[in-house]
Amino acid sequence: MATVVTKVRRSFGTHWYAWAMVLPVVIVLAVLVGYPLGKGIYLSLTDANEANVGRTIGVNHIAATYEFVGLDNYWKVLSGQDGHFYSRLTWTVVWTAACVFLHYAIGLGMALLLNREVRFRALYRVLLILPWAVPAFVATFSWRLMFNEKYGVLNAFVTGLGMDPVDWLGDSTLQKMAAVAVNVWLGVPFMMVAILGGLQAIPGELHEAAEMDGASPWQRFRHVTLPGLRPVSGTVILLGVIWTFNMFQVIYLLIGQGASSDSEILVTYAYRLAFQGIRDYAGSATYGILILSLLLVFATFYRRMLARQEAQR
C-alpha cells in the first residue's frame, strides 16, 4: 500500500499539469455517472418503493423506512418469480439483433453505392444523413403521426388501395414491426457514414491487384472489402448493440402507454417500475444493474472474440 501511495505522489509531482487537466473530468464523471450508479446498486439491495422512501410533504419530513434485503431482488428476477424478466429479455435480444443486422446490412449497401463516382454524390450523402441529424424524439413523434390509425399517411395509402385501415400501434406484433422500422430509419445513417469511412480507408491497390488476378466483384467484396472493414465493423456493431439494447425513446415515445407487455424491452419496463403506478425503486434499480451487467458481459466476450479472430489472421 505504501508503495502505491509513493508512486502516486511521485506521478503527481512529475505530471501535476496532466493531473490538473484530468481532475475536472473525473469530478464530472463521478457526479454524473459514479454517484447514480452507486445509488442504483444500493437501491437494488433494498426494498425501496414509493411508500417507504424518505420524502418531504410541506414542512413535514418523513424518514425512509426501507430495509436492506441483500440479493433478494436479484433472486426474484433471475428465478422468474416476477414473471416478466425472461420474456422481455427475449424480445429485447430479438429487437437488438434485428435492428443491428438491418442497420449494418442497409448501411453497408448505401456506403458501397456512395463510395462510387456518381453524380450528386455529395447531395445524396447529406440527404441520407438527415435522419441521424434529427433529434430522436422528433423523428419518433413524426413516425407516430404517420402510423396513426385515422389520420396517418400510411393508412391513407392503404385505404387508397381499397383496403381497411390498419391499427399499426394497437397490435403487439405490428407494434414490434413499427418500432423496428423506426429504429432502423434512425440508425442506418450512422452505420452508413462509419462504413463509408472504412471503405475509403481501404487502399485502392488491393482492389486493383485482386482485379488483375481475375477476382470477380463478389470475390473482391468478400476477400478485400469485408476484411478491410473488420476494425470499423467491430466497433460500430458493438456500439449499435449497446445503443439499441437501451433504445428507450423509440419504444416508449412511439407506442407510449399503449405498449403491451410483449412490446416492452427491459429498459422501458425498468422505467415503468420506477415512474408509473406503485413506484418500485428497488425493482427498477435491479433491472438497471442487470441491463448494465448483460451489456458488460456481451462487450467483454465480443471484444475477446474480435481479438481472437485478429490473432488468427
N, C-alpha and C positions, 0 to 999 in steps of 0.2 A: 504493500500500500504506500509506504514511504517513497519507494522508487517511482511509482506512478505520479505522486504529487510533485516529486523533484523534476520529473520530465515535463510535467505541465507547466511548472514555474519557469523552467528553462526555455520552453517553447514560447511562453507568453513574453518573457523578457527579450527574446530574439525576434519574434514575429508579432510584436504588440499591435502594429498597424493592421495586420490581417485580422487579428482577433477583434479589433475595434470595428472593422468593416463587417464582420460576420455577426457580431453581437446583436444589432437591431433585428436581423433576420431571425436569429434564434429566439429572441424575445417574442416577435410576432407569431412565429410558428408555435411557440409554447402556449401563447394565449389563445390563438385561433384553432389550433389542432390538438396540442397536448392536453390542455385542460378539459375540453369537451370529451376527448377520448377517455381520459381518466375518469371523468364523471360518469360517462356511459358504462364503463366497465364496473364501476362501483354500484350504479343503479341496477345493473343486471344481476348483481349478487344480493339484492334486497327484494322486498315485496312492495315496493313503492307504487302507489296509484293515486288517483285523484282525491281519495278520501283521507289518506294518511300522510300526505306531504305537508311540509310547513307552508303557511300562507298568511297573508295579512288581509283582514277584512275591516276596512275603515281604520279605526285606531287600535283594533284588537289583532294581536298576533297569535296564531295557532301554531304550536310547535309540531314538528314532524314526529310521527309515531310509527313509521315503517321500521321493519326489523331486517337484520342480516340473515339471509337464508342460504348462503353458500351457493352451491351449484344446482340447487333445486330447479331454478328456471330453465337451465340448460337441459337438465334431465327431462323435464316435462316436454320441451320442444323436440329434442332428439329422439325421445322414446315414442313420439307420436301421440302423446296424451292430449295435446291441444287440438289435434285433428286438422291442422292447416299447413304445417311446415312442408311436408314432403310433396303434397300436391302442388303447392305454389313453387317449391324448388324445381319440380319437374317442368312446369310451364316456364319458369324463369330461364332454365337451361335451354329449352327449346327456342324460346324467344331470342335469347342471346345468340345461339348458334345460327338460327335462320337469318337474323339481321346482319350479323358479321359476315356470313357467307355471301349474302346478296350485296352488302357494301363492297366487299373485296372484288367479287366477280364483275359487277357492273362498273365499279371504279377502274378496274384493270382494263375492261373493254373500252371505256371512254378515254383512258390515258393512252392506250395504243392508237386510237384514232387521232387524238390531238397531238401525238408525237410525230405525226406525218406532216409533210408540207402540203397544207390545204389553204384555200382562200378563206379569209376572215377567221383565221385560227385564233387570233387574239380576242376577237369578239366572242367566239364560242366559249373560250376559257372564262371570260367574265360572266357570261350568261349562266354557264353551268356551275359556277361557284356561288351564285346568288343564294341558293337555299341554305348554304352554310353561313352566309353573312347575316341572314335574317335571324333575329332572336328566336330561340326555340319556342317560347310561349306564344309569340305572334304567329309563327307558322302553324303551330298546333291548333290554335283557335281558328285560323283560316281553314284548315282542313276539316275542323269540326263543323264549320258552317257548310262546307261542300258536302259533308256526309249527312246533313240534316234531312230527315225523312220527308218533310213537307216542302222545304224551300231550297234544298241543296242542289248544286249544279249536277251532281251525279244522278240524282233521281229525276231531274229534268231531262237528262239524256235518256235514262231508262224509260220514262213514260213517253218520251218522243218516239221510241221504238215500239210503242204499243203494249209495253209490259207494266205490271203493277209496281208501284214504288217499293223500295227495299229499306227496311229498318236497319241501316248499317250498324248503328251503335246500340241496338236493342237485343241482339242475339249474341251469345258468348263467342261462338265461332267467328261471326262476322266482326265482332269487336277485336278479336285477335288479329284477323287479317287486316283490318283497318289500321291497327296500331303498328303492325309490321310495315305496312305500306308507307305510313307517315315517317317512321323512323328511318326507313331506307332512303326516302326522299331527302331527309335531313343529313344523313351520314355519308352518302355517296360522294359529295363534293370533296370532303376531306380526304377520303381514300384516293380519289382521282388525282388530286394535287400532289399527295405524297408519292403515289406510284409514278406519276409523271416525272417528278424529280428523280426518282430512282432510275427510270428509263433513260433519262438524259445523262445520267452518270455512268451508264454502261459504255465502254469505249466502242466507237463505231468500227474499229479494226477487227473486233471479234466477229461481228456480223459479216463483214466483208470476207474474212478468212473462211468462215463457215459456208458462205455462198460460193466461194471459189472451190471449196471441197465438194460441192454438189449437194449441200444440205437443202432440204425443202423448207418452205416457210414454217411449217409445223415443227420440223426438227430444229430450226434456228430458235423458234419460240421456246421449245422445251429444253434445249441444251445450252442456250445462251441467255435468253431473256429471263426466264424464271430463276436460274441460278444467280444471275446478276441482281435480281430484285430481292434475294433472300434476306439481306440485312434490313431493308426497308419493310418488307412484308412482315418479318418477325415483330418489328416494333409496332406497326400500325394495327396488326391483328391483336396484339396484347392490349394496346390502348382501346381498341374497339370493343373487346370483351369487357374490360373494366367499365367503360362508359355505358355500354348497352345494358350490362347487368344492373347498373344503378340508374337507368334512364327513367327517372321518376316522372318528369314533366309530360312525356308523351302519353303514358298510360293514364295518369291522373287528370291531366287537362283535356285529353281527347274524350275519355269515357266519363270522367267525373264521378259523381255519386252513383251513376248507373252501372259502375263496374261490377260485374258478377264475381263471385269467389273464384271462378275459373280463369278470369281475365287478369286478376291481380298478380303482380310479381312481388317478390319478397320485400322490396323497398317500399312499395305503396302500402302493403299490409302493415309494415312497421310504422309508417306514418299514421295509418288509421288507428292503430292501437294507442298511439300517443296523443292524438288530437281529435278523435271522434268518439262519441258515445261515452262510456265509462272509461276514462283515460288510464291505460295500464302502462305506466312509465317503465316499470321493470321489464315487462314483456317486450316493449318496443326496443329498449336498450339491448335486451338479449338477442333479438333479431338483428339489430345493427352490428353487434360484435360477431355474430355468426356469419353475416354477409362479408364483413371485413376478413374474417378467418378463411372463408372459402376463396376469396379473391387472392389472398396472400398465398395459400396453398397452390392454387392454379398458376399464379405468376411464377412461383418458385420452380414447380415442375416444368412449366413451359420454357423458362429460360434455360434450365438444365437440358431439356430436350434439344433446344436450338444449339447449345454449346456442344452437345454430343454429336449432332449432325455436322457441325462445323469442323470438329476434330476428325471426323471420318472422311472428310473431303480430301 
